[in-house]
């Protein structure tokens, strides 16, 4: 399983990597830029015009580094900077490296031009955002969302907070290239319109931090499930792997019962009995022939079941 971290934990993860990994903050930023550009160049060739929109924090520094690498790959790149009240040292270093190589334009409102059909890379704000966007930032993101372009977010769409509900203007990415691990917000239904398809790229963050850090949220992957699946003995039989009782279905609604029965068997239960209304018996027996059926006392819906000599009505079973 993959641990999902809060904004503060992500910051600590970076700091631990810098402290214990023999790398500077700027070196880690460069590593993230290379990982992003590797993903990008595998999908888009240099015939695309690229516009990178940067804030003045470390996410903006990522954007500047990405722009420089794409320029070196002969992509036509233009950089827009939206200045905040402060800049980070890594942003300043990245900006110095661009001097004389790429067109850089500072913008203060939504009055700027982006060619139709180009690729916009969003590097305004990252995981450290702690407020709803307003003012010029909201105006600029609102314009970017209306453009006929391909939108790609660096690490997290600007305006989307990673561990609390978000409101206000949020960048609507077609793709989000996130660093090292998905963010909790990516797994929430309401976030999908902003993240688009999200992709995780490895930037070599500390494995020791992941092992020691605590989290209340996890992403279950196919790899993690395979670790807990126990191999079956060659001479075992279905009786060795448990007997499940599934109560489901009603007249006209047997599809859910069939799907649930198949899922139970696919999950590994050895024996399966499906308790269904009598009207659904033929459907179940023909659709999931390996399941046993037990017919309810009712013809069309679940009313109660008999256990030995005793009739268990629905209202009693619900309390059990």
C-alpha positions in Angstrom: 0.0 0.0 0.0 1.1 3.5 -0.7 1.0 6.0 2.2 -0.8 9.3 1.4 0.8 12.3 3.2 -0.4 15.7 4.3 1.1 18.9 3.1 3.2 19.2 6.2 4.4 15.6 5.8 5.3 16.2 2.2 7.5 19.2 3.2 9.1 17.0 5.9 9.7 14.3 3.3 11.6 16.7 1.1 13.6 18.0 4.1 14.5 14.5 5.2 15.7 13.6 1.7 17.9 16.7 1.6 19.3 16.1 5.1 20.0 12.4 4.7 20.5 12.0 1.0 23.5 14.2 0.4 21.6 16.5 -2.0 20.8 20.2 -1.9 17.3 21.6 -2.1 18.2 22.9 -5.6 19.6 19.5 -6.6 16.3 17.9 -5.5 14.4 20.4 -7.6 16.6 19.6 -10.6 15.9 15.9 -10.1 12.1 16.6 -10.1 12.4 18.7 -13.3 14.2 15.9 -15.1 11.6 13.4 -14.0 8.8 15.7 -15.3 10.6 16.3 -18.6 11.2 12.6 -19.2 7.4 12.0 -18.8 6.7 15.0 -21.0 9.0 14.2 -23.9 7.7 10.7 -24.1 4.3 12.0 -25.0 4.8 15.4 -26.8 7.3 16.2 -29.5 9.0 19.5 -30.2 6.4 20.6 -32.7 4.3 21.8 -29.8 4.6 25.3 -28.5 5.0 25.3 -24.7 4.0 28.0 -22.2 5.1 27.6 -18.6 3.2 29.6 -16.1 5.2 30.0 -12.9 4.7 31.4 -9.4 7.7 32.6 -7.4 7.9 29.7 -4.9 9.5 26.3 -5.4 6.8 25.0 -7.6 7.6 28.0 -9.8 11.3 27.0 -9.6 10.3 23.6 -10.9 8.5 25.3 -13.8 11.6 27.4 -14.7 13.8 24.3 -14.6 11.4 22.4 -16.8 11.3 25.2 -19.3 15.1 25.2 -19.5 15.3 21.5 -20.1 12.6 21.6 -22.7 14.5 24.5 -24.4 17.6 22.3 -24.5 15.5 19.7 -26.2 14.6 22.3 -28.9 11.0 22.8 -27.8 9.7 26.4 -28.4 9.2 27.6 -24.9 7.9 30.8 -23.4 7.7 31.5 -19.6 5.2 33.6 -17.8 5.9 34.6 -14.2 3.2 35.8 -11.8 5.2 37.5 -9.0 4.1 37.1 -5.3 5.4 39.1 -2.4 8.4 36.8 -1.9 10.6 34.5 -3.9 12.5 31.3 -2.8 16.2 31.0 -3.2 15.8 28.0 -5.6 13.4 30.0 -7.7 15.9 32.8 -8.0 18.7 30.4 -9.0 16.5 28.8 -11.6 15.5 32.2 -13.0 19.2 33.2 -13.3 19.9 30.1 -15.4 17.2 31.2 -17.9 18.8 34.5 -18.6 19.1 35.2 -22.3 17.9 31.7 -23.3 14.1 31.8 -23.0 11.6 34.6 -23.4 10.3 35.5 -19.9 7.3 37.8 -19.4 5.9 38.9 -16.0 2.1 39.1 -15.9 -0.1 40.8 -13.3 -3.6 40.0 -14.8 -5.3 37.8 -17.3 -4.2 40.1 -20.2 -1.7 37.8 -21.8 -1.6 35.7 -25.0 -1.2 31.9 -25.3 -1.2 30.4 -28.8 -4.2 28.1 -29.5 -3.2 24.4 -29.5 -0.1 24.9 -27.4 0.7 23.1 -24.1 0.4 25.1 -20.9 2.4 23.8 -18.0 1.1 25.0 -14.6 3.8 25.7 -12.0 2.1 28.5 -10.0 1.5 26.7 -6.7 2.4 23.3 -5.3 1.6 21.3 -2.2 2.3 24.1 0.2 -0.8 26.1 -0.7 -2.8 27.0 2.4 -5.5 29.3 1.2 -8.1 29.8 -1.5 -6.7 31.6 -4.6 -8.0 35.1 -5.2 -7.0 38.3 -7.0 -4.7 38.0 -10.0 -4.0 34.4 -9.4 -7.7 33.5 -9.7 -8.1 35.6 -12.8 -5.1 34.0 -14.5 -6.2 30.5 -13.7 -9.7 31.3 -14.9 -8.3 32.4 -18.2 -6.0 29.4 -18.5 -9.0 27.1 -17.9 -10.9 28.7 -20.9 -8.1 28.4 -23.4 -8.1 25.8 -26.2 -4.8 24.2 -25.1 -3.4 21.1 -23.5 -3.0 21.7 -19.7 -0.4 19.9 -17.7 0.1 20.5 -13.9 3.5 20.2 -12.1 3.0 18.1 -9.0 -0.5 19.4 -8.2 -3.0 21.6 -10.0 -2.6 25.2 -8.8 -5.4 26.0 -6.3 -6.0 22.4 -5.3 -5.1 21.8 -1.6 -3.8 18.3 -1.1 -5.3 17.4 2.3 -8.4 19.6 2.9 -11.5 20.5 0.9 -10.7 23.1 -1.7 -12.8 25.9 -3.1 -12.2 28.9 -5.4 -10.4 28.9 -8.8 -8.4 25.7 -9.5 -6.3 24.9 -12.6 -8.1 22.2 -14.7 -5.4 20.0 -15.9 -5.6 17.3 -18.6 -2.6 15.7 -16.9 -1.0 16.1 -13.5 2.6 14.8 -13.2 3.1 14.4 -9.4 6.3 13.7 -7.6 7.0 10.4 -5.8 3.4 9.6 -4.6 -0.2 10.6 -5.3 -1.8 13.2 -3.1 -4.8 12.4 -1.0 -6.9 15.0 -3.0 -6.3 13.1 -6.2 -8.5 10.2 -4.9 -11.5 12.3 -4.1 -14.3 12.4 -6.7 -14.6 16.1 -6.8 -10.9 16.5 -7.7 -10.9 14.5 -10.9 -12.1 17.5 -13.0 -8.9 19.3 -11.9 -6.3 16.6 -11.9 -7.3 14.9 -15.2 -5.2 11.8 -15.6 -2.5 11.8 -12.9 0.9 10.2 -13.2 3.5 9.5 -10.6 7.2 10.1 -11.3 10.0 8.9 -9.0 12.4 11.6 -7.8 14.2 9.5 -5.2 12.6 10.8 -2.0 13.7 9.1 1.3 12.4 5.6 1.7 13.2 5.7 5.4 10.8 8.6 5.9 8.0 6.6 4.3 8.7 3.6 6.5 8.7 5.7 9.7 6.0 8.3 9.0 2.4 7.5 10.1 -0.6 8.0 7.9 -4.3 7.5 8.2 -4.7 7.1 4.4 -3.4 4.6 2.0 -3.8 3.7 -1.7 -4.2 0.0 -2.3 -2.4 -1.1 -5.4 -2.3 -4.4 -7.3 1.3 -5.0 -6.1 0.2 -4.6 -2.4 -2.7 -7.0 -2.8 -0.4 -9.6 -4.4 1.8 -9.5 -1.2 -1.1 -10.7 1.0 -2.5 -13.4 -1.3 -1.5 -16.7 0.1 -0.4 -19.5 -2.3 -2.8 -22.5 -2.3 -1.6 -25.9 -1.4 -1.6 -28.3 -4.4 -3.9 -30.8 -2.7 -6.3 -28.4 -1.0 -9.9 -28.1 -2.1 -12.7 -25.6 -2.0 -13.7 -26.6 1.5 -10.3 -25.4 2.7 -11.0 -21.8 1.9 -14.2 -20.8 3.7 -17.9 -20.9 3.1 -19.6 -17.5 2.5 -23.3 -16.7 2.6 -24.4 -13.9 0.2 -28.0 -12.5 0.6 -28.9 -10.5 -2.4 -31.4 -9.9 -5.3 -35.0 -9.3 -6.0 -37.2 -9.8 -9.0 -35.9 -7.6 -11.8 -32.7 -6.8 -9.9 -30.7 -10.0 -10.0 -27.8 -8.4 -11.8 -26.3 -7.1 -8.6 -26.6 -10.5 -7.0 -24.8 -12.1 -9.9 -22.0 -9.6 -9.9 -21.6 -9.9 -6.1 -21.5 -13.7 -6.4 -18.8 -13.5 -9.0 -16.8 -11.1 -7.0 -16.9 -13.3 -3.9 -15.6 -16.3 -5.9 -13.0 -14.1 -7.6 -11.8 -12.9 -4.2 -11.0 -16.5 -3.3 -13.9 -17.9 -1.2 -14.0 -21.7 -1.5 -17.7 -22.3 -1.1 -20.4 -19.8 -1.8 -24.1 -20.0 -1.0 -26.3 -17.3 -2.4 -29.6 -16.7 -0.6 -32.0 -15.3 -3.2 -35.8 -14.9 -3.9 -37.2 -18.0 -5.6 -37.8 -16.0 -8.8 -34.1 -15.4 -9.3 -32.9 -19.0 -8.9 -32.7 -19.8 -12.6 -30.8 -16.6 -13.3 -28.2 -17.3 -10.6 -27.8 -21.0 -11.4 -27.2 -20.3 -15.1 -25.0 -17.2 -14.5 -22.8 -18.5 -11.6 -23.0 -22.2 -11.9 -20.3 -22.8 -9.2 -22.4 -21.1 -6.5 -24.9 -22.9 -4.5 -28.3 -21.3 -4.0 -30.8 -21.2 -1.2 -34.3 -19.9 -2.0 -36.0 -17.4 0.2 -39.5 -18.0 1.6 -40.6 -15.2 -0.6 -41.0 -15.5 -4.4 -39.9 -12.0 -5.4 -37.8 -10.4 -2.7 -35.9 -11.1 0.5 -38.3 -11.8 3.4 -36.5 -14.2 5.6 -34.5 -17.4 5.7 -34.8 -20.7 7.4 -31.9 -21.9 9.6 -32.6 -25.5 10.6 -36.1 -25.4 12.1 -36.2 -21.7 12.7 -37.4 -19.0 10.4 -35.3 -15.8 10.6 -37.3 -12.8 9.4 -35.6 -9.8 7.7 -36.1 -7.5 10.7 -34.4 -9.9 13.1 -31.5 -10.6 10.7 -30.9 -6.9 10.3 -30.3 -6.6 14.1 -27.8 -9.5 14.1 
